[in-house]
């Protein structure tokens, strides 16, 4: 069922085949997971002594979903901690778990352990090759070309029980599959392994940029795990370009790179190239006058597209990325999580705002909890959805919103992922999903309920008014302040450029008035929620937040700015860096 070593046409044919019969493939995928793991402690607790091999696949699916309960990470955490602490025996999987992934930790403010196995790397290789095959049909690239990849490994460490722990991206870049991907897709990263795994994101970024420029004529596309990393790298480039040009001209490496292994690896690759340096200098002087519009096509003339995760919390960075990219297409990368890959972008020509992801039915067993928007009885629900019973993938309906539930080969059983998706259509028999938001509420004071998507829409409307001052929103986050009475929302902005207090007041008022959640509107009118507060933070504040997360084990390639935080350290950084405070006049009597 899984494709072996094969070409682009073969892997697409394989995907077309498994999606034609997605329902039966899902039933067989669940059977394979249970046959591998039916003797483990967690499953025996719920399934008892059922003879898995003797049960028909369809009946097994029904038994499994009726006997094994839905689970959150909190339900599985005690089992994962026992594994991390060195307890042997089949707890979640029959095959021993020797590696644990850390989730990015930016959604809920703390990192979580998730089992990582060889299957995790294999599915990563598989989805990357599948996605590359679909992309090459729309944007053909030259075999043997280079990729400018802004990718970063974080440190791996040992748990109390001796297991290797680190981010999923770190495990993947260290796996044989990462090298196989380059060979099979005939595209090679500009940077050596020493740069990717340096552990110092600033030094890695400098080297990525230097080597990307050194190989500029060969670069076929530009990529990173998240759009944020690409934007941050080019913001850094605006400050570093003169120093980079010196290194290219002389074949040297800046003193800011002080890691011996990194210095040796980079200096082994580069050589003096004064002609290229002069060409880049001339381009940058021109780009500075254009506020860096069209940086990518100017410096990497053969780049066919920019490829990254651009949905969800990455959408606010698209405006900046489009300025850098100009006419170069933005292609949204695949949909997945630390727990499992989920779907592939089979329509790479679509803009990120319209992208959908076709579920790969062999990766995990997927269930979908139907969600309906709840408008009344605000105190009776944990968020603004009411739930129906989970349905298998074969029963999802177009236009319906769902929360995804995973059963994985790595020991997660009926695991609630917390992602809200909408079924936008089908690719053969597999659903194409549109990512809506994280299920978890991020802003709430009392009966108000606002999600990440609600916040993004509000900030987008407010920040449009910045164009009056020719200023630009760099990044943002928020906090629901319930310590003061009445409680209120605080939105933190980092801005490039000078903005009058009057314009900031208009931005603040516009945001406050743009929250359409009924609970919020009613609470603001009755003053049980106070006026929205806009706090402007000094330049570099969000870099300090990034450095805090990296210092606590996150990889830059896995970092997402938290859109709402109650983390005391982050709030301390934000509040110390606040330079202006503005309160909304919306709802004023």
Residue pairs with C-beta under 8 A, 6 or more apart in sequence:
1 18
1 25
1 28
1 362
2 14
2 126
2 362
3 10
3 11
3 14
3 126
5 184
6 14
8 129
8 132
8 133
8 136
9 133
11 126
11 129
11 130
11 133
12 130
12 133
12 134
15 130
15 344
15 360
16 428
18 25
18 360
18 361
18 362
18 430
19 358
19 361
19 427
19 428
19 429
19 430
20 428
20 429
21 429
22 359
22 361
22 393
22 394
22 428
22 429
22 430
23 392
23 393
23 394
23 429
25 361
25 362
26 361
26 365
26 366
26 392
26 393
26 394
27 57
27 58
27 61
28 57
29 361
29 362
29 363
29 364
29 365
30 57
30 60
30 61
30 64
30 365
30 407
31 52
31 57
31 60
31 61
32 409
33 364
33 365
33 407
33 408
33 409
34 43
34 52
34 60
34 64
35 52
35 53
36 93
36 94
36 95
36 409
37 43
37 90
37 92
37 93
37 94
37 411
38 44
38 47
38 50
38 52
39 90
39 94
40 90
40 91
40 92
40 93
40 94
40 411
41 79
41 89
41 90
41 91
41 92
42 76
42 79
42 91
42 92
42 411
42 413
43 68
43 413
46 67
46 68
46 69
47 63
47 64
47 67
47 68
50 63
52 60
55 63
61 392
64 407
65 367
65 390
65 392
65 414
68 413
68 414
69 414
70 369
70 390
70 405
70 414
70 416
71 412
71 413
71 414
71 415
71 416
72 415
72 416
73 112
73 114
73 415
76 92
76 411
76 412
76 413
76 415
77 112
77 113
79 91
79 92
79 411
80 92
80 100
80 113
80 114
80 115
81 113
82 91
83 91
83 92
83 97
83 100
83 115
83 161
83 163
84 100
84 113
84 159
84 160
84 161
84 163
84 165
85 159
85 160
85 161
86 159
86 160
86 161
86 162
86 163
87 161
88 96
91 411
92 115
92 410
92 411
92 412
93 115
93 117
93 409
93 410
93 411
95 117
97 115
97 116
97 117
97 163
97 410
97 411
98 163
98 164
99 115
99 116
99 117
99 163
99 164
99 165
99 171
100 113
100 114
100 115
100 116
100 159
100 163
100 164
100 165
101 113
101 114
101 115
101 116
101 120
101 165
101 166
101 167
101 168
101 171
101 338
102 111
102 112
102 113
102 114
102 165
102 166
102 167
102 168
102 338
102 553
102 554
103 111
103 112
103 114
103 337
103 338
104 111
104 167
104 338
104 554
104 558
104 559
104 560
105 111
105 112
105 549
105 552
105 553
105 554
106 549
106 554
106 559
106 560
106 561
106 562
107 418
107 438
107 440
107 560
107 562
108 440
109 562
109 565
109 566
109 567
109 570
111 552
111 553
111 554
113 165
114 168
114 338
114 339
114 410
114 412
115 410
115 411
115 412
116 168
116 171
116 410
117 409
117 410
119 409
119 410
120 168
120 171
120 172
120 410
121 171
121 172
121 175
121 176
121 177
121 178
122 177
123 340
123 341
123 360
123 363
124 172
124 177
124 341
125 177
125 178
125 180
125 181
125 184
126 360
127 334
127 336
127 341
127 344
127 360
127 363
128 181
128 185
128 334
129 181
129 184
129 185
130 344
130 360
131 333
131 334
131 344
131 345
131 348
132 185
132 187
134 344
134 345
134 346
134 347
134 348
135 305
135 307
135 331
135 348
138 348
138 349
139 221
139 304
139 305
139 329
139 331
139 348
140 304
141 187
141 220
141 221
141 304
142 220
142 302
143 186
144 186
144 188
145 186
145 187
145 188
145 218
145 219
145 220
145 302
146 187
146 188
146 189
146 190
146 215
146 218
146 219
146 220
147 187
147 188
147 189
147 190
147 219
147 220
147 221
147 222
147 223
148 190
148 208
148 212
148 215
148 219
148 221
148 222
148 223
148 300
148 303
149 189
149 190
149 191
149 208
149 222
149 223
149 224
150 205
150 208
150 222
150 223
150 224
150 229
150 230
150 233
150 557
151 169
151 173
151 189
151 191
151 196
151 224
151 225
151 557
152 169
152 196
152 201
152 204
152 229
152 555
152 556
152 557
153 166
153 167
153 169
153 170
153 173
153 174
153 196
153 197
153 199
153 555
153 557
154 166
154 167
154 170
154 199
154 550
154 553
154 554
154 555
154 556
154 558
155 166
155 170
155 199
155 553
156 164
156 165
156 166
156 170
156 171
156 174
157 164
157 165
157 166
157 553
158 164
158 165
159 165
164 171
166 553
166 555
167 338
167 553
167 554
167 555
167 557
167 558
168 338
168 558
169 225
169 555
169 557
169 558
170 197
170 555
172 178
173 193
173 196
173 197
174 197
182 188
182 189
187 220
187 221
189 196
190 208
190 211
190 212
190 214
190 215
190 219
191 204
191 207
191 208
191 211
192 265
192 266
192 269
193 265
194 261
194 262
194 264
194 265
194 266
195 204
195 207
195 208
195 211
195 262
195 265
195 266
196 204
198 204
198 207
198 259
198 261
198 262
200 259
201 546
201 550
201 556
202 236
202 256
203 256
203 257
203 258
203 259
203 262
204 262
204 556
205 232
205 233
205 236
205 556
206 236
206 240
206 244
206 254
206 256
206 257
207 257
207 262
207 266
208 233
209 233
209 236
209 237
209 240
209 244
210 244
210 247
210 248
210 253
210 266
210 270
211 266
211 269
211 270
212 219
212 222
212 300
213 244
213 248
213 276
213 280
213 299
214 248
214 269
214 270
214 273
214 276
216 276
216 280
216 299
216 300
216 301
217 301
217 302
218 302
219 300
219 302
219 303
220 302
220 303
220 304
221 303
221 304
221 305
221 306
221 307
222 230
222 296
222 300
222 303
222 305
222 306
222 307
223 230
223 306
223 307
223 308
223 333
224 230
224 233
224 308
224 557
225 308
225 309
225 333
225 557
225 558
226 308
226 309
226 314
226 557
226 558
226 559
226 560
227 308
227 309
227 310
227 314
227 317
227 318
227 321
228 314
228 317
228 559
228 560
228 561
229 308
229 556
229 557
229 559
230 306
230 308
230 321
230 324
231 317
231 320
231 321
231 324
232 546
232 556
234 292
234 295
234 324
237 244
237 295
238 292
241 280
241 281
241 284
242 281
242 284
243 254
243 256
244 280
245 277
245 280
245 281
245 284
246 252
246 254
246 277
247 253
247 254
247 270
248 270
248 273
248 276
248 277
248 280
249 272
249 273
249 274
249 277
249 278
250 272
251 267
251 270
251 271
251 272
251 273
253 263
253 266
253 267
253 270
257 263
257 266
280 299
283 298
283 299
286 298
287 293
287 294
287 295
287 298
291 323
292 323
292 324
293 323
293 324
293 326
294 323
294 324
294 325
294 326
294 327
295 324
296 303
296 306
296 324
296 325
296 326
296 328
297 303
297 325
297 326
297 327
297 328
303 328
304 328
304 329
305 328
305 329
305 330
305 331
305 348
306 321
306 325
306 328
306 329
306 330
306 331
307 331
307 333
308 314
308 330
308 332
308 333
309 332
309 333
309 334
310 317
310 318
310 321
310 330
310 332
310 333
310 352
310 355
311 332
311 335
311 352
311 355
311 435
312 435
312 437
312 438
312 452
313 452
313 456
313 560
313 561
313 563
314 560
315 352
315 353
315 456
316 456
316 459
316 460
316 473
316 475
316 476
318 330
318 352
318 353
320 472
321 330
322 330
329 349
330 351
330 352
331 345
331 348
331 352
332 345
332 348
332 350
332 352
332 355
333 345
334 341
334 342
334 343
334 344
334 345
334 357
335 341
335 342
335 343
335 344
335 345
335 357
335 433
335 435
336 342
336 343
337 417
337 419
339 406
339 408
339 410
339 412
339 415
339 417
340 363
340 364
340 406
340 408
340 410
340 412
341 360
341 363
342 357
342 359
342 360
342 363
342 364
342 366
342 404
342 433
343 356
343 357
343 358
343 359
343 360
343 432
343 433
344 357
344 358
344 360
345 355
345 356
345 357
345 358
346 358
346 427
346 432
347 355
347 356
350 356
355 434
356 424
356 425
356 432
356 433
356 434
357 432
357 433
357 435
358 427
358 430
358 431
358 432
358 433
359 366
359 393
359 430
359 431
359 432
359 433
360 430
361 393
361 430
364 406
364 407
364 408
364 409
365 406
365 407
365 408
366 392
366 393
366 404
366 405
366 406
366 407
367 390
367 391
367 392
367 393
367 404
367 405
367 407
367 414
368 390
368 391
368 392
368 393
368 396
368 402
368 403
368 404
368 405
369 387
369 388
369 389
369 390
369 402
369 403
369 405
369 416
370 387
370 388
370 389
370 391
370 400
370 401
370 402
371 385
371 386
371 387
371 401
371 402
371 403
371 420
372 385
372 386
372 387
372 388
372 401
373 384
373 385
373 401
374 381
374 384
374 385
374 386
375 384
375 518
378 447
378 449
378 518
378 519
379 447
382 441
383 439
383 440
383 441
383 449
383 451
384 449
384 451
384 517
385 401
385 403
385 420
385 439
387 403
390 405
390 414
393 430
393 431
394 429
396 402
396 423
396 431
397 423
398 423
398 424
398 425
398 426
399 422
399 423
400 422
400 423
401 420
401 421
401 422
401 436
402 420
402 421
402 422
402 423
403 416
403 417
403 418
403 419
403 420
403 421
403 439
404 416
404 417
404 419
404 421
405 414
405 415
405 416
405 417
406 412
406 414
406 415
406 417
407 413
407 414
407 415
408 415
418 438
418 439
418 440
419 435
419 437
419 438
419 439
420 435
420 436
420 437
420 438
420 439
420 451
421 433
421 434
421 435
421 436
422 433
422 434
422 436
423 431
423 432
423 433
423 434
424 432
424 433
424 434
425 431
425 432
426 432
436 453
437 451
437 452
437 453
438 451
438 452
441 449
441 450
441 451
442 450
442 451
442 452
442 455
442 478
442 563
442 564
443 450
443 454
443 455
443 478
443 480
443 489
443 564
444 450
444 480
445 480
445 482
445 486
445 487
445 488
445 489
445 523
445 529
446 487
446 519
446 523
446 528
446 529
447 519
447 522
447 523
448 515
448 517
448 519
448 520
448 523
448 529
449 517
449 519
449 520
450 515
450 517
450 520
452 563
452 564
454 515
454 516
454 517
455 478
455 491
455 563
455 564
456 563
457 514
458 511
458 514
458 515
459 473
459 476
459 491
459 511
461 510
461 511
461 514
462 491
462 507
462 508
462 510
462 511
462 514
462 534
463 473
463 493
463 507
465 503
465 506
465 507
465 510
466 472
466 473
466 495
466 497
466 499
466 503
466 507
468 503
469 497
469 498
469 499
469 500
469 503
470 497
471 495
471 496
471 497
471 498
471 499
472 495
472 496
472 497
473 493
473 494
473 495
474 494
474 495
474 496
474 539
474 542
475 493
475 494
475 542
475 561
476 491
476 492
476 493
476 494
476 561
476 563
477 491
477 492
477 542
477 545
477 561
477 562
477 563
477 564
477 565
477 570
477 574
478 489
478 490
478 491
478 492
478 563
478 564
478 565
479 489
479 490
479 492
479 564
479 565
479 566
479 571
479 574
480 487
480 488
480 489
480 490
480 564
480 566
481 487
481 488
481 489
481 490
481 533
484 530
486 527
486 528
486 529
486 530
487 529
487 530
488 529
488 530
488 531
488 532
488 533
489 529
489 532
489 533
490 532
490 533
490 534
490 535
491 508
491 511
491 532
491 533
491 534
491 535
492 535
492 536
492 537
492 541
492 574
492 578
493 534
493 535
493 536
493 537
494 536
494 537
494 538
494 539
494 541
494 542
495 536
496 539
499 536
501 580
501 582
504 534
504 536
504 580
504 582
505 582
505 585
507 534
507 582
508 532
508 533
508 534
508 582
508 583
508 584
509 584
509 585
509 586
511 532
511 534
511 584
512 524
512 531
512 532
512 584
512 586
512 587
513 584
513 586
513 587
515 521
515 524
520 529
523 529
524 531
524 586
524 587
525 587
527 587
531 583
531 584
531 585
531 586
531 587
531 588
532 583
532 584
532 586
533 581
533 582
533 583
533 584
534 581
534 582
534 583
534 584
535 574
535 575
535 578
535 580
535 581
535 582
536 578
536 579
536 580
536 581
536 582
537 574
537 577
537 578
537 579
538 577
538 578
538 579
540 577
541 573
541 574
541 577
542 561
544 573
544 577
545 561
545 562
545 570
545 573
545 574
546 556
546 559
546 561
548 569
548 570
548 573
549 559
550 556
550 559
562 570
565 571
565 574
